[in-house]
């Protein structure tokens, strides 16, 4: 009853709150016409305390994913202890508004607790991964968590090999295959993604990711797709690059998603153009799962001082980027 009461309260609050009008249909309305998932990641559950934030999130998106709350050190900081409160709040919110949830993320090079960092025995680390994956995935298996970032940022930022994280150090390069096999056993029906950054702008890293993923597929590892982060700084991907990536992974039987799109620049016109170009090419390439790394500059992170990388201002007013995304969705004709 507590969950139902919470959802009713959220719905009532959203209906009562005033948010700036976009003068347009919502992104999720346009996306639904084309069977597109349009989501926001980087959702910290505390942001839902702001009624305007919650209202815009529910109005515009049909998917959400957490910022850090699913990462190992946040969720499972000590062996056997799980802090479910924050993730439960996100999943309950999503259920209340008929949204799906992306599980982000099972393992990455960052955010690993001391009890994991101190493991040196391969069997012990695999056992810890199994326990963690099962706890996380089983808790939400009958909820709306339908796809997962299993391994995030396996490659070094510049693309010169695998990150030397705890999993690599103990298990070697095979840890990635191990992670996907453990995830498949824990979630037989879930979509399993490898999540990577900067491959749209670094040709060498793009090729390195392809070789890694094609090798996993050749070995029968249960990978379902590649999630492109798409944190863009100043320069849009070269036209055709997104399409080429989609085609190359489609040939392997895999899906490509955009997982964390934002655009970092001080030039608002350029930002609008980049958002529009990326979404338009992604849709025409056949990408049906697109998420942004947040939606309001109120909670934005940027490495360019003064940049405002998201689609809505701090006061939830739509920016040119919103209309560029909206137009791309509205004008897209799904030929698939």
Phi, psi and omega in degrees: 000328181299317180296314180299318179298318179298315182296316178300318179296319179295317179298317180296319180295319182294322180291330184275335187283148178261127176232150179301138179283142173272343185071017184216167170297164179282160176301319184290332175294315179293320181295320182297328179297336185246011182059044180252136168275125178235116190227169171237127170266192179058034180268107173276127184304332180294337178297335181292348175294339178272111184302327179291317178302310182299321182292317180292319178302312182291326183287320192264337192235150176248011178209152172215161173213151184288163175279287182241350192295341178263356179285150196305311186291337177278319186275321191225064190291334177227153186303126176086350180252130178235134175261097185270350191305311185292315180294321178301321180296319178295315182294321178297319178299313181300317179298323181293335183244019175059040178255153170266166183231139173259130177282109181230117351217158186288306174220151177205176180287338180259169163064044176250132186287163183301324183294335174278317182297339181270357180283134178239347182267126182303316181297322180292323180290319177298322179295321179293318177299316181298314180297318181292312180299315182297316180298313184292308186287323181291325181301325186248016185293333180257014178258209183257017179274097192254351180208153191223138164276104184282310178234126181246130177055057176291330184266150174299153186305319182272359176083026182256050177111180180284145172299137180270071179270184183300324182291318177295317184296326183266322187252350184077189184297341179290356181297331182293313176299319177303314184298316181291323179292320177295318180296320179296320179295324181281331182225079186301332185254000184279152170276131186245122184243150164258129189249126184219154182250157169066005181290338178288341183246347181243102185303321180296318179291325177301316179291322180296318178296318179300316180296321178298310185290318180296327176294320177298315180298317180298330180272005178078019179286135187281069174266133178258336183188173179244126178256115179272122181295308177066049168275104190259133178243109170069323189237126177292154172303147177302131180308133180100340183295314179299315180300315179299319179296314179301315182295320182293321179281328175299324178295338176269000182085018185250157176265151172241133177238156168257125194252333192212042188294130165207163186228116187256108179196157175269356184260106185296323179294317177298317179301314179301315181297319181292313177305312182297316182294318181295312182294318180299312180294320180300315180296315181291335178283344179107011176285127182242006182227105185232125176231147178256160181266070188095171181225344180239137179295350176300329183237027185277149169245134178216151176260002174251109183306126179092350181288149179235091197277356190249179193276342180237148178290178176299336180260013176070024172275137180291140178258177176305325180301321178300313183292329177294317178293316180301314180296319180298318178294315184293325184272350183288131175252114185282110181263000184273000000 
